[in-house]
Amino acid sequence: METEPQPNPIAQRNDAFRRSGQDVMVTPGVRALPDMLGLIHAVQTFDRFTPDNDPYGDHDFGIIGWHSETTYWKIDYYDQALKYGEDPLSPECRRILTILLASDY
């Protein structure tokens, strides 16, 4: 009997965080784009994860075309003081979502 794959706990936490709209940072280039709030909404509702753009299944990165620009979003994992990296499954982990132009990367 085949069993269904277990959901990735990091992806579940990242999806919930991304949809919440909390702790979103945008670069100056993104701030200058038309309809920045629409772009943030597109990041919140992003669901086009594939093995090519999400090889580890963590749902921590995405690419969105926006008004003739290519934008990236990514989730980074920090300690509570935002000083050091943190295990994404740790209860002490604080996530930060950054939206940037591909050219900023």
C-alpha positions in Angstrom: 0.0 0.0 0.0 1.4 3.4 -1.0 1.5 6.1 1.6 1.1 9.8 0.9 4.2 11.9 1.3 4.4 13.7 4.6 4.2 17.5 4.4 7.5 19.3 4.9 7.2 21.1 8.3 9.6 23.9 7.1 7.4 24.5 4.0 4.2 24.5 6.2 5.8 27.2 8.5 7.1 29.2 5.6 3.7 29.1 3.8 1.9 30.3 6.9 4.5 33.0 7.5 4.5 34.2 3.9 0.6 34.4 3.8 0.6 36.4 7.1 2.2 39.4 5.6 4.4 39.9 8.7 8.0 41.0 8.6 8.2 41.9 4.9 11.2 43.9 3.7 11.4 45.4 0.2 14.4 46.8 -1.5 14.3 50.4 -2.9 14.0 49.0 -6.4 10.8 47.1 -5.5 9.5 50.2 -3.6 9.7 52.1 -6.9 7.7 49.5 -8.9 4.0 50.2 -9.8 1.5 48.6 -7.5 3.9 47.4 -4.8 1.0 46.2 -2.6 -0.2 44.1 -5.5 3.3 42.5 -5.7 3.2 41.8 -1.9 -0.2 40.1 -2.4 1.2 38.0 -5.3 4.0 36.9 -3.0 1.5 36.0 -0.2 -0.5 33.9 -2.6 2.4 32.3 -4.6 1.9 28.6 -5.1 3.9 27.7 -8.2 6.5 25.6 -6.5 8.3 23.0 -8.6 11.4 20.8 -8.2 13.3 23.4 -10.3 12.5 26.4 -8.2 12.1 24.6 -4.8 14.6 21.7 -4.9 14.4 21.1 -1.1 10.6 21.6 -0.8 11.0 24.4 1.8 8.9 27.0 0.0 11.5 29.7 0.9 12.1 31.3 -2.5 10.1 32.4 -5.5 10.3 34.3 -8.8 7.5 36.7 -9.9 7.4 38.8 -13.1 6.0 42.2 -12.2 5.5 45.1 -14.6 8.3 44.0 -16.9 10.7 43.3 -14.0 11.7 40.0 -12.6 11.4 40.0 -8.8 12.5 37.4 -6.3 11.2 36.8 -2.8 13.1 34.8 -0.2 12.7 33.8 3.5 15.6 34.0 5.8 15.9 32.5 9.3 17.2 34.4 12.2 17.4 34.3 16.0 15.1 36.6 17.9 17.6 39.4 17.9 18.0 39.2 14.1 21.8 38.8 14.7 22.5 35.2 13.8 21.0 32.5 11.7 18.6 30.0 13.3 17.3 26.5 12.6 13.9 27.0 10.7 12.3 24.4 12.9 13.4 26.1 16.2 10.8 27.8 18.3 13.3 30.7 18.5 13.4 31.1 14.8 12.3 34.5 13.4 11.5 34.6 9.7 12.1 37.6 7.5 10.7 37.8 4.0 12.5 40.0 1.5 11.2 41.0 -1.9 13.8 42.3 -4.3 14.5 42.9 -8.0 16.4 40.1 -9.7 19.0 42.8 -10.6 19.5 43.5 -6.9 20.6 40.0 -6.2 
